[in-house]
Amino acid sequence: MLFARLGLAEQLVPRLKQAPPGKQVGDMLVAGDVEIGLQQASELIHAPGIAYLGPLPPDLQKVTVYAAGLPAGARQPEAARALVKALTGPDAAAVIKHNGMDPG
């Protein structure tokens, strides 16, 4: 656990709240249920009423890597390749960054 690594577990764990299924951390922040929220940047960056402060330091991050694959028997392999090319191209990179993610 992150807080144990930082030596803060004893002080923080009793005060932690986890968002219940179906509820966003941003909703809890806006409602005043919590004062600080940790969530993927893409979920907070454009949320109304949220002051996004920035990412955690790199050594504290949990990075999600997305990948694309194409099955050998794909019925429309060229369309799939075109989609992957569009999603990994320079035009998509700007949109991905704007939405709080790193295009890699």
Biotite code that builds the C-alpha atoms (Angstrom):
import biotite.structure as struc

atoms = struc.array([
    struc.Atom([0.000, 0.000, 0.000], chain_id="A", res_id=1, res_name="MET", atom_name="CA", element="C"),
    struc.Atom([1.214, 3.462, -0.910], chain_id="A", res_id=2, res_name="LEU", atom_name="CA", element="C"),
    struc.Atom([0.680, 4.924, 2.543], chain_id="A", res_id=3, res_name="PHE", atom_name="CA", element="C"),
    struc.Atom([2.663, 2.139, 4.197], chain_id="A", res_id=4, res_name="ALA", atom_name="CA", element="C"),
    struc.Atom([5.566, 2.786, 1.801], chain_id="A", res_id=5, res_name="ARG", atom_name="CA", element="C"),
    struc.Atom([5.459, 6.447, 2.816], chain_id="A", res_id=6, res_name="LEU", atom_name="CA", element="C"),
    struc.Atom([5.285, 5.610, 6.529], chain_id="A", res_id=7, res_name="GLY", atom_name="CA", element="C"),
    struc.Atom([1.836, 7.192, 6.828], chain_id="A", res_id=8, res_name="LEU", atom_name="CA", element="C"),
    struc.Atom([-0.411, 4.132, 7.107], chain_id="A", res_id=9, res_name="ALA", atom_name="CA", element="C"),
    struc.Atom([-0.988, 4.391, 10.854], chain_id="A", res_id=10, res_name="GLU", atom_name="CA", element="C"),
    struc.Atom([-2.152, 7.998, 10.584], chain_id="A", res_id=11, res_name="GLN", atom_name="CA", element="C"),
    struc.Atom([-4.106, 7.754, 7.320], chain_id="A", res_id=12, res_name="LEU", atom_name="CA", element="C"),
    struc.Atom([-5.671, 4.299, 7.021], chain_id="A", res_id=13, res_name="VAL", atom_name="CA", element="C"),
    struc.Atom([-8.330, 4.935, 9.704], chain_id="A", res_id=14, res_name="PRO", atom_name="CA", element="C"),
    struc.Atom([-9.367, 8.096, 7.821], chain_id="A", res_id=15, res_name="ARG", atom_name="CA", element="C"),
    struc.Atom([-9.526, 6.627, 4.294], chain_id="A", res_id=16, res_name="LEU", atom_name="CA", element="C"),
    struc.Atom([-12.756, 6.307, 2.330], chain_id="A", res_id=17, res_name="LYS", atom_name="CA", element="C"),
    struc.Atom([-13.029, 4.195, -0.778], chain_id="A", res_id=18, res_name="GLN", atom_name="CA", element="C"),
    struc.Atom([-15.576, 5.167, -3.384], chain_id="A", res_id=19, res_name="ALA", atom_name="CA", element="C"),
    struc.Atom([-18.360, 2.583, -3.373], chain_id="A", res_id=20, res_name="PRO", atom_name="CA", element="C"),
    struc.Atom([-19.205, 0.788, -6.619], chain_id="A", res_id=21, res_name="PRO", atom_name="CA", element="C"),
    struc.Atom([-20.830, 3.152, -9.086], chain_id="A", res_id=22, res_name="GLY", atom_name="CA", element="C"),
    struc.Atom([-19.691, 6.323, -7.318], chain_id="A", res_id=23, res_name="LYS", atom_name="CA", element="C"),
    struc.Atom([-16.875, 8.487, -8.657], chain_id="A", res_id=24, res_name="GLN", atom_name="CA", element="C"),
    struc.Atom([-14.160, 10.007, -6.469], chain_id="A", res_id=25, res_name="VAL", atom_name="CA", element="C"),
    struc.Atom([-14.946, 13.348, -8.121], chain_id="A", res_id=26, res_name="GLY", atom_name="CA", element="C"),
    struc.Atom([-18.563, 13.124, -6.923], chain_id="A", res_id=27, res_name="ASP", atom_name="CA", element="C"),
    struc.Atom([-17.341, 12.531, -3.368], chain_id="A", res_id=28, res_name="MET", atom_name="CA", element="C"),
    struc.Atom([-15.055, 15.578, -3.613], chain_id="A", res_id=29, res_name="LEU", atom_name="CA", element="C"),
    struc.Atom([-17.774, 17.871, -4.953], chain_id="A", res_id=30, res_name="VAL", atom_name="CA", element="C"),
    struc.Atom([-20.252, 16.664, -2.307], chain_id="A", res_id=31, res_name="ALA", atom_name="CA", element="C"),
    struc.Atom([-17.721, 17.405, 0.443], chain_id="A", res_id=32, res_name="GLY", atom_name="CA", element="C"),
    struc.Atom([-17.581, 13.765, 1.561], chain_id="A", res_id=33, res_name="ASP", atom_name="CA", element="C"),
    struc.Atom([-13.764, 13.855, 1.212], chain_id="A", res_id=34, res_name="VAL", atom_name="CA", element="C"),
    struc.Atom([-11.159, 16.626, 1.081], chain_id="A", res_id=35, res_name="GLU", atom_name="CA", element="C"),
    struc.Atom([-8.584, 14.908, -1.143], chain_id="A", res_id=36, res_name="ILE", atom_name="CA", element="C"),
    struc.Atom([-9.172, 12.308, -3.827], chain_id="A", res_id=37, res_name="GLY", atom_name="CA", element="C"),
    struc.Atom([-6.792, 9.980, -5.634], chain_id="A", res_id=38, res_name="LEU", atom_name="CA", element="C"),
    struc.Atom([-8.032, 8.791, -9.015], chain_id="A", res_id=39, res_name="GLN", atom_name="CA", element="C"),
    struc.Atom([-6.878, 8.525, -12.603], chain_id="A", res_id=40, res_name="GLN", atom_name="CA", element="C"),
    struc.Atom([-6.226, 12.027, -13.948], chain_id="A", res_id=41, res_name="ALA", atom_name="CA", element="C"),
    struc.Atom([-8.544, 11.364, -16.892], chain_id="A", res_id=42, res_name="SER", atom_name="CA", element="C"),
    struc.Atom([-11.428, 10.948, -14.424], chain_id="A", res_id=43, res_name="GLU", atom_name="CA", element="C"),
    struc.Atom([-10.746, 14.222, -12.573], chain_id="A", res_id=44, res_name="LEU", atom_name="CA", element="C"),
    struc.Atom([-9.182, 16.655, -15.024], chain_id="A", res_id=45, res_name="ILE", atom_name="CA", element="C"),
    struc.Atom([-12.419, 17.966, -16.564], chain_id="A", res_id=46, res_name="HIS", atom_name="CA", element="C"),
    struc.Atom([-14.842, 17.240, -13.719], chain_id="A", res_id=47, res_name="ALA", atom_name="CA", element="C"),
    struc.Atom([-16.905, 20.305, -12.763], chain_id="A", res_id=48, res_name="PRO", atom_name="CA", element="C"),
    struc.Atom([-16.111, 21.598, -9.288], chain_id="A", res_id=49, res_name="GLY", atom_name="CA", element="C"),
    struc.Atom([-12.745, 19.806, -9.071], chain_id="A", res_id=50, res_name="ILE", atom_name="CA", element="C"),
    struc.Atom([-9.356, 21.495, -8.728], chain_id="A", res_id=51, res_name="ALA", atom_name="CA", element="C"),
    struc.Atom([-7.006, 18.985, -10.330], chain_id="A", res_id=52, res_name="TYR", atom_name="CA", element="C"),
    struc.Atom([-3.649, 19.473, -8.609], chain_id="A", res_id=53, res_name="LEU", atom_name="CA", element="C"),
    struc.Atom([-1.545, 17.199, -10.803], chain_id="A", res_id=54, res_name="GLY", atom_name="CA", element="C"),
    struc.Atom([-0.094, 13.722, -10.825], chain_id="A", res_id=55, res_name="PRO", atom_name="CA", element="C"),
    struc.Atom([1.670, 11.932, -8.023], chain_id="A", res_id=56, res_name="LEU", atom_name="CA", element="C"),
    struc.Atom([5.454, 11.652, -8.358], chain_id="A", res_id=57, res_name="PRO", atom_name="CA", element="C"),
    struc.Atom([6.459, 8.974, -10.900], chain_id="A", res_id=58, res_name="PRO", atom_name="CA", element="C"),
    struc.Atom([7.723, 6.528, -8.256], chain_id="A", res_id=59, res_name="ASP", atom_name="CA", element="C"),
    struc.Atom([4.262, 6.556, -6.636], chain_id="A", res_id=60, res_name="LEU", atom_name="CA", element="C"),
    struc.Atom([2.274, 6.117, -9.846], chain_id="A", res_id=61, res_name="GLN", atom_name="CA", element="C"),
    struc.Atom([0.472, 3.003, -10.990], chain_id="A", res_id=62, res_name="LYS", atom_name="CA", element="C"),
    struc.Atom([0.525, 3.233, -14.758], chain_id="A", res_id=63, res_name="VAL", atom_name="CA", element="C"),
    struc.Atom([-2.065, 1.491, -16.911], chain_id="A", res_id=64, res_name="THR", atom_name="CA", element="C"),
    struc.Atom([-0.753, 0.538, -20.331], chain_id="A", res_id=65, res_name="VAL", atom_name="CA", element="C"),
    struc.Atom([-3.248, -0.039, -23.118], chain_id="A", res_id=66, res_name="TYR", atom_name="CA", element="C"),
    struc.Atom([-2.381, -2.295, -26.031], chain_id="A", res_id=67, res_name="ALA", atom_name="CA", element="C"),
    struc.Atom([-4.090, -3.333, -29.243], chain_id="A", res_id=68, res_name="ALA", atom_name="CA", element="C"),
    struc.Atom([-4.026, -6.739, -30.827], chain_id="A", res_id=69, res_name="GLY", atom_name="CA", element="C"),
    struc.Atom([-5.335, -8.173, -34.048], chain_id="A", res_id=70, res_name="LEU", atom_name="CA", element="C"),
    struc.Atom([-6.479, -11.799, -34.201], chain_id="A", res_id=71, res_name="PRO", atom_name="CA", element="C"),
    struc.Atom([-5.048, -13.841, -37.051], chain_id="A", res_id=72, res_name="ALA", atom_name="CA", element="C"),
    struc.Atom([-8.546, -14.514, -38.403], chain_id="A", res_id=73, res_name="GLY", atom_name="CA", element="C"),
    struc.Atom([-9.833, -10.937, -38.227], chain_id="A", res_id=74, res_name="ALA", atom_name="CA", element="C"),
    struc.Atom([-12.570, -10.309, -40.797], chain_id="A", res_id=75, res_name="ARG", atom_name="CA", element="C"),
    struc.Atom([-11.476, -6.713, -41.420], chain_id="A", res_id=76, res_name="GLN", atom_name="CA", element="C"),
    struc.Atom([-7.767, -6.556, -40.632], chain_id="A", res_id=77, res_name="PRO", atom_name="CA", element="C"),
    struc.Atom([-7.114, -3.409, -42.664], chain_id="A", res_id=78, res_name="GLU", atom_name="CA", element="C"),
    struc.Atom([-9.880, -1.525, -40.835], chain_id="A", res_id=79, res_name="ALA", atom_name="CA", element="C"),
    struc.Atom([-8.422, -2.683, -37.510], chain_id="A", res_id=80, res_name="ALA", atom_name="CA", element="C"),
    struc.Atom([-4.933, -1.554, -38.520], chain_id="A", res_id=81, res_name="ARG", atom_name="CA", element="C"),
    struc.Atom([-6.330, 1.810, -39.620], chain_id="A", res_id=82, res_name="ALA", atom_name="CA", element="C"),
    struc.Atom([-8.052, 2.251, -36.259], chain_id="A", res_id=83, res_name="LEU", atom_name="CA", element="C"),
    struc.Atom([-4.867, 1.431, -34.324], chain_id="A", res_id=84, res_name="VAL", atom_name="CA", element="C"),
    struc.Atom([-2.887, 3.792, -36.565], chain_id="A", res_id=85, res_name="LYS", atom_name="CA", element="C"),
    struc.Atom([-5.424, 6.581, -35.920], chain_id="A", res_id=86, res_name="ALA", atom_name="CA", element="C"),
    struc.Atom([-5.372, 5.969, -32.159], chain_id="A", res_id=87, res_name="LEU", atom_name="CA", element="C"),
    struc.Atom([-1.576, 6.030, -32.016], chain_id="A", res_id=88, res_name="THR", atom_name="CA", element="C"),
    struc.Atom([-0.975, 8.911, -34.425], chain_id="A", res_id=89, res_name="GLY", atom_name="CA", element="C"),
    struc.Atom([-0.016, 12.523, -33.688], chain_id="A", res_id=90, res_name="PRO", atom_name="CA", element="C"),
    struc.Atom([-3.588, 13.837, -33.978], chain_id="A", res_id=91, res_name="ASP", atom_name="CA", element="C"),
    struc.Atom([-4.757, 11.396, -31.335], chain_id="A", res_id=92, res_name="ALA", atom_name="CA", element="C"),
    struc.Atom([-1.801, 12.235, -29.062], chain_id="A", res_id=93, res_name="ALA", atom_name="CA", element="C"),
    struc.Atom([-3.062, 15.784, -28.548], chain_id="A", res_id=94, res_name="ALA", atom_name="CA", element="C"),
    struc.Atom([-6.542, 14.544, -27.622], chain_id="A", res_id=95, res_name="VAL", atom_name="CA", element="C"),
    struc.Atom([-5.126, 11.889, -25.305], chain_id="A", res_id=96, res_name="ILE", atom_name="CA", element="C"),
    struc.Atom([-2.970, 14.488, -23.494], chain_id="A", res_id=97, res_name="LYS", atom_name="CA", element="C"),
    struc.Atom([-5.882, 16.916, -23.256], chain_id="A", res_id=98, res_name="HIS", atom_name="CA", element="C"),
    struc.Atom([-7.825, 14.205, -21.443], chain_id="A", res_id=99, res_name="ASN", atom_name="CA", element="C"),
    struc.Atom([-5.191, 13.557, -18.785], chain_id="A", res_id=100, res_name="GLY", atom_name="CA", element="C"),
    struc.Atom([-3.387, 10.574, -20.253], chain_id="A", res_id=101, res_name="MET", atom_name="CA", element="C"),
    struc.Atom([0.103, 10.023, -21.631], chain_id="A", res_id=102, res_name="ASP", atom_name="CA", element="C"),
    struc.Atom([0.128, 8.869, -25.244], chain_id="A", res_id=103, res_name="PRO", atom_name="CA", element="C"),
    struc.Atom([3.448, 7.128, -24.640], chain_id="A", res_id=104, res_name="GLY", atom_name="CA", element="C"),
])
